[in-house]
């Protein structure tokens, strides 16, 4: 799908597209700090209201000056509404919460009290925290959920989006924020594997009017394969002038596939989690499936014994700290020794890979 949207103007800077946003779920990308993120070319991160409202808590976030000052990250922050996390919690254990027409009530294991997340509250929290991209509360589903559950999800998602829009507009009026200083508001398109429900949801959300949209629901089927047909259809339903975020998509192959459909934004904990667990990404130049510029990528499993005496960097063409200064053999040693230095270096490398992938995709547009 042809797309001419190249950047988003946000209160904390311009976000060039396409962009991969690492998951800073609790206000930090695990194993690295904000200066590290800048060093590998990260331009924005995703933080999560579901977790932050519990720990450190809203009063603490605000006492520390909002998410940007608290985390030392001066660039754009997108905040997830928490709908996906609440859904995951309740799906795993229905006793820990419930969804109603008013929102989500949940009590995570070990928590001393119940939390309530309404459409109005999630917007209020995101704006109070200083988010650059606010995401509406949505009713997330799994693609294998029955049609009745998907229908209810779409009804709730649309109703909640209307409430989020009203709450957001009211806050912007109260704060007297003009264009350029106000955050953007994104809505999430649900519908499971039903094309009709996706269409209904997209049309209703477009009628309400938002600054951008996200593909909602689990992006993978029960076999772990990308729901390419439904992702492509959702992009077709969304006019090209609006940015579309592939929520939860972070595998390099999936990112490339979605980018070719016209998606411009991606987030996932996968690249950083892979790094910590020993799966590192690298380019293999030459023929093969990969990016529009012809490069392909492969995985290096750092725990393999064959790497013990390998003096090469992970990727000779990578300019991250890890590749500039350290060998595969040394990283293997750090990993085996369970030294925290490995976690930082590996995370920096995989994030640099993702940002280089964004650059290649941009060139290929």
C-alpha positions as CSV (number, residue, x, y, z in Angstrom):
1,X,0.0,0.0,0.0
2,X,1.5,3.4,-1.0
3,X,2.1,5.6,2.0
4,X,3.5,9.1,2.1
5,X,3.4,9.7,5.8
6,X,7.0,10.2,6.9
7,X,6.9,11.6,10.4
8,X,4.7,12.4,13.3
9,X,5.0,15.8,15.1
10,X,4.8,15.1,18.8
11,X,5.2,17.3,21.9
12,X,8.6,15.8,22.6
13,X,10.0,15.7,19.1
14,X,9.4,14.5,15.6
15,X,9.1,10.7,15.2
16,X,10.4,9.6,11.8
17,X,8.5,6.7,10.2
18,X,8.7,3.8,10.1
19,X,9.6,3.4,13.7
20,X,10.1,0.5,16.1
21,X,9.3,1.4,19.7
22,X,10.9,-0.8,22.4
23,X,8.7,-1.8,25.3
24,X,9.6,0.2,28.4
25,X,6.7,-1.4,30.2
26,X,7.5,-0.3,33.7
27,X,9.1,3.0,32.6
28,X,12.4,1.4,31.5
29,X,13.7,-0.9,28.8
30,X,15.1,-3.8,30.7
31,X,18.9,-3.8,31.1
32,X,19.6,-0.4,29.5
33,X,19.1,3.2,30.3
34,X,17.9,6.2,28.3
35,X,21.4,7.2,27.2
36,X,21.8,3.7,25.9
37,X,18.6,3.9,23.9
38,X,19.8,7.2,22.3
39,X,23.1,5.6,21.4
40,X,21.4,3.0,19.2
41,X,19.1,5.4,17.5
42,X,15.9,4.8,19.3
43,X,13.4,7.7,18.8
44,X,10.4,6.7,21.0
45,X,9.4,4.0,23.5
46,X,6.1,2.4,24.7
47,X,5.2,2.5,28.4
48,X,2.2,0.8,30.0
49,X,-0.5,2.3,32.1
50,X,-1.7,-1.0,33.4
51,X,1.7,-1.6,35.2
52,X,2.6,2.0,36.0
53,X,-0.7,2.8,37.8
54,X,0.2,-0.1,40.1
55,X,3.9,0.4,40.5
56,X,5.2,3.0,41.2
57,X,1.7,4.4,41.2
58,X,0.2,7.6,39.7
59,X,1.0,9.9,42.7
60,X,4.7,8.8,42.4
61,X,4.9,9.2,38.7
62,X,3.5,12.8,39.0
63,X,5.7,13.6,42.0
64,X,8.7,12.6,39.9
65,X,7.6,15.0,37.1
66,X,5.8,12.6,34.8
67,X,7.2,9.8,32.7
68,X,9.8,11.8,30.8
69,X,11.5,13.3,33.8
70,X,11.1,10.1,35.9
71,X,12.7,7.9,33.3
72,X,15.2,10.4,32.0
73,X,13.9,10.0,28.4
74,X,13.3,13.3,26.7
75,X,11.9,12.0,23.5
76,X,8.4,10.7,22.5
77,X,6.6,8.2,24.7
78,X,3.6,6.2,23.6
79,X,1.5,4.8,26.4
80,X,-0.5,1.6,26.1
81,X,-4.0,1.9,27.6
82,X,-3.6,-1.4,29.5
83,X,-6.5,-3.2,27.8
84,X,-4.2,-5.9,26.3
85,X,-2.5,-6.5,29.7
86,X,-5.8,-6.6,31.6
87,X,-7.2,-9.0,29.0
88,X,-4.2,-11.3,29.3
89,X,-4.4,-11.3,33.1
90,X,-8.1,-12.1,33.1
91,X,-7.8,-14.7,30.3
92,X,-5.2,-16.6,32.3
93,X,-7.3,-16.4,35.5
94,X,-10.9,-15.1,35.3
95,X,-10.9,-14.7,39.1
96,X,-8.4,-11.8,38.9
97,X,-10.8,-9.5,37.1
98,X,-13.7,-8.8,34.8
99,X,-14.8,-6.7,31.9
100,X,-18.0,-4.7,32.0
101,X,-19.5,-2.0,29.9
102,X,-17.9,0.6,32.2
103,X,-14.4,-0.7,31.8
104,X,-12.0,-3.3,33.4
105,X,-11.8,-4.2,37.1
106,X,-8.8,-6.3,38.1
107,X,-6.7,-7.4,41.0
108,X,-3.3,-8.9,40.1
109,X,-2.0,-11.7,42.2
110,X,-0.3,-10.3,45.3
111,X,-2.0,-6.9,45.0
112,X,-3.7,-5.6,48.1
113,X,-6.6,-3.9,46.3
114,X,-8.6,-3.9,43.1
115,X,-7.9,-1.5,40.3
116,X,-10.5,-0.1,38.0
117,X,-9.6,1.0,34.5
118,X,-12.4,3.0,32.7
119,X,-12.1,4.7,29.3
120,X,-12.0,8.1,31.0
121,X,-9.5,7.1,33.6
122,X,-7.0,5.6,31.1
123,X,-7.0,8.8,29.1
124,X,-6.7,11.0,32.3
125,X,-3.7,8.9,33.5
126,X,-1.9,9.0,30.1
127,X,-2.4,12.7,29.7
128,X,-1.3,13.3,33.4
129,X,1.8,11.2,32.9
130,X,2.8,13.3,29.9
131,X,2.3,10.8,27.1
132,X,2.9,11.9,23.5
133,X,0.6,9.3,22.0
134,X,-2.4,8.3,24.1
135,X,-4.1,5.0,23.2
136,X,-7.9,4.4,23.8
137,X,-9.0,1.6,26.0
138,X,-10.1,-1.4,23.9
139,X,-11.5,-4.9,24.5
140,X,-8.7,-7.2,23.3
141,X,-9.4,-10.7,22.0
142,X,-7.6,-13.8,20.7
143,X,-8.2,-14.7,17.0
144,X,-9.6,-18.1,18.2
145,X,-12.2,-16.6,20.4
146,X,-15.8,-17.3,19.3
147,X,-17.7,-14.9,17.1
148,X,-19.9,-13.8,20.0
149,X,-16.8,-12.7,21.9
150,X,-15.5,-10.8,18.9
151,X,-18.8,-9.1,18.4
152,X,-18.9,-8.0,22.1
153,X,-15.3,-6.8,21.8
154,X,-16.1,-4.6,18.8
155,X,-19.2,-3.1,20.6
156,X,-17.2,-2.3,23.7
157,X,-14.2,-1.0,21.8
158,X,-16.4,1.5,19.8
159,X,-18.3,2.6,22.9
160,X,-15.1,3.0,24.9
161,X,-13.4,4.9,22.1
162,X,-16.3,7.4,22.1
163,X,-15.8,8.0,25.8
164,X,-12.0,8.3,25.4
165,X,-12.5,10.9,22.6
166,X,-14.8,12.9,24.8
167,X,-12.4,12.7,27.8
168,X,-9.4,13.6,25.7
169,X,-11.1,16.6,24.1
170,X,-12.3,17.9,27.5
171,X,-8.7,17.6,28.9
172,X,-7.2,19.4,25.9
173,X,-9.7,22.3,26.3
174,X,-9.0,22.5,30.1
175,X,-5.3,22.5,29.5
176,X,-5.6,24.9,26.5
177,X,-3.2,22.8,24.5
178,X,-2.9,23.7,20.9
179,X,-1.7,21.6,17.9
180,X,1.9,20.8,18.3
181,X,1.8,20.8,22.1
182,X,-1.0,18.3,22.6
183,X,-0.5,14.5,22.4
184,X,-2.1,12.4,19.6
185,X,-5.0,10.1,20.3
186,X,-4.9,6.6,18.7
187,X,-7.8,4.1,18.6
188,X,-7.5,0.3,18.3
189,X,-9.3,-1.6,15.6
190,X,-10.7,-5.0,16.8
191,X,-12.7,-7.7,15.2
192,X,-10.6,-10.9,15.5
193,X,-10.5,-12.9,12.2
194,X,-13.9,-11.5,11.0
195,X,-13.5,-9.2,8.0
196,X,-17.0,-7.9,8.6
197,X,-16.3,-7.0,12.3
198,X,-13.0,-5.4,11.4
199,X,-14.8,-3.3,8.8
200,X,-17.5,-2.3,11.3
201,X,-15.0,-1.4,13.9
202,X,-12.7,0.6,11.5
203,X,-15.6,2.5,10.0
204,X,-17.0,3.5,13.4
205,X,-13.7,4.6,14.7
206,X,-12.9,6.6,11.6
207,X,-16.3,8.3,12.0
208,X,-15.4,9.3,15.6
209,X,-12.1,10.6,14.4
210,X,-8.6,9.9,15.7
211,X,-5.0,10.9,14.9
212,X,-3.9,7.3,14.3
213,X,-5.0,3.7,14.7
214,X,-3.7,0.4,15.8
215,X,-4.2,-3.2,14.8
216,X,-5.9,-4.8,17.8
217,X,-6.0,-8.3,19.1
218,X,-3.4,-11.0,19.1
219,X,-1.5,-10.6,15.8
220,X,-0.6,-14.3,15.6
221,X,-2.7,-17.4,15.2
222,X,-2.6,-20.4,17.5
223,X,0.3,-21.8,15.5
224,X,2.3,-18.7,16.0
225,X,2.0,-17.5,12.4
226,X,1.3,-13.9,11.5
227,X,-2.3,-13.1,10.7
228,X,-1.2,-11.5,7.4
229,X,-4.5,-11.5,5.7
230,X,-6.3,-9.7,8.5
231,X,-3.4,-7.3,9.1
232,X,-3.5,-6.4,5.4
233,X,-7.2,-6.0,5.4
234,X,-7.1,-3.7,8.4
235,X,-4.5,-1.5,6.6
236,X,-6.8,-1.4,3.6
237,X,-9.6,-0.1,5.8
238,X,-7.5,2.7,7.2
239,X,-6.9,5.7,4.9
240,X,-3.2,6.1,4.1
241,X,-3.0,9.6,5.7
242,X,-3.4,8.0,9.2
243,X,-0.5,6.2,10.9
244,X,-1.2,2.6,11.6
245,X,0.5,0.8,14.5
246,X,1.1,-3.0,14.4
247,X,0.7,-3.5,18.1
248,X,2.8,-6.3,19.5
249,X,4.6,-7.1,16.2
250,X,8.3,-7.3,16.7
251,X,9.8,-10.3,14.9
252,X,11.9,-9.0,12.1
253,X,10.2,-11.1,9.4
254,X,6.8,-9.9,10.7
255,X,7.9,-6.3,10.8
256,X,9.0,-6.5,7.2
257,X,5.8,-8.1,6.1
258,X,3.6,-5.5,7.9
259,X,5.8,-2.6,6.6
260,X,5.1,-3.8,3.0
261,X,1.4,-3.7,3.8
262,X,1.8,0.0,4.9
263,X,2.2,-0.2,8.6
264,X,4.5,2.5,10.0
265,X,4.8,1.8,13.7
266,X,5.7,-1.4,15.6
267,X,6.3,-2.3,19.2
268,X,7.2,-5.6,21.0
269,X,9.2,-6.9,23.9
270,X,10.5,-9.7,21.6
271,X,13.9,-8.1,20.4
272,X,15.0,-7.2,23.9
273,X,13.7,-10.5,25.5
274,X,15.5,-12.4,22.7
275,X,18.7,-10.5,23.5
276,X,18.5,-11.4,27.2
277,X,17.8,-15.0,26.4
278,X,20.7,-15.3,23.9
279,X,19.1,-14.9,20.5
280,X,20.9,-12.1,18.6
281,X,19.9,-10.6,15.3
282,X,22.3,-9.9,12.4
283,X,22.3,-9.1,8.8
284,X,23.4,-11.6,6.1
285,X,24.1,-9.5,3.0
286,X,23.2,-11.0,-0.4
287,X,20.2,-12.8,-1.8
288,X,17.4,-13.9,0.4
289,X,14.1,-12.7,1.9
290,X,14.5,-9.7,4.1
291,X,14.1,-6.1,3.3
292,X,13.4,-4.1,0.1
293,X,17.2,-3.4,-0.2
294,X,18.0,-7.1,-0.6
295,X,19.5,-7.9,2.8
296,X,18.5,-10.9,4.8
297,X,18.8,-11.6,8.5
298,X,19.6,-14.5,10.6
299,X,19.8,-15.4,14.3
300,X,22.9,-16.1,16.3
301,X,22.4,-18.2,19.5
302,X,25.2,-17.0,21.8
303,X,25.0,-20.0,24.1
304,X,26.2,-22.4,21.4
305,X,29.6,-23.9,22.2
306,X,30.9,-23.2,18.7
307,X,31.1,-19.5,19.7
308,X,33.6,-20.0,22.6
309,X,36.7,-18.8,20.6
310,X,35.0,-16.7,17.9
311,X,36.9,-13.4,17.8
312,X,34.5,-11.7,15.3
313,X,31.8,-9.2,16.2
314,X,28.2,-10.2,15.9
315,X,27.9,-8.0,12.8
316,X,31.0,-6.3,11.3
317,X,28.8,-3.6,9.8
318,X,27.0,-2.8,13.0
319,X,28.0,0.4,14.8
320,X,26.6,-0.4,18.2
321,X,28.9,-0.5,21.2
322,X,28.6,-4.3,21.4
323,X,29.9,-4.8,17.9
324,X,32.5,-2.1,18.0
325,X,34.3,-3.3,21.0
326,X,33.4,-7.0,21.8
327,X,33.7,-10.4,20.2
328,X,31.1,-13.1,20.0
329,X,33.4,-15.3,22.1
330,X,33.5,-12.7,24.9
331,X,29.7,-12.3,24.8
332,X,29.5,-16.1,25.0
333,X,31.7,-16.0,28.1
334,X,29.5,-13.2,29.7
335,X,26.3,-15.1,28.9
336,X,27.7,-18.3,30.5
337,X,28.9,-16.4,33.5
338,X,25.5,-14.8,33.8
339,X,27.1,-11.4,34.0
340,X,24.8,-8.4,33.7
341,X,27.1,-6.8,31.2
342,X,25.9,-9.4,28.7
343,X,22.3,-8.3,29.1
344,X,23.1,-4.6,28.4
345,X,25.4,-5.3,25.4
346,X,23.0,-7.8,23.8
347,X,20.0,-5.6,24.3
348,X,21.9,-2.6,22.7
349,X,22.7,-4.8,19.7
350,X,19.2,-6.1,19.0
351,X,17.8,-2.6,19.4
352,X,20.4,-1.2,17.0
353,X,19.4,-4.0,14.5
354,X,15.7,-3.0,14.7
355,X,16.5,0.7,14.1
356,X,18.8,-0.2,11.2
357,X,15.9,-2.3,9.9
358,X,13.6,0.7,10.1
359,X,16.1,2.7,8.0
360,X,16.2,0.0,5.4
361,X,12.5,-0.1,5.2
362,X,12.3,3.7,4.9
363,X,14.7,3.5,1.9
364,X,12.6,0.8,0.3
365,X,9.4,2.9,0.4
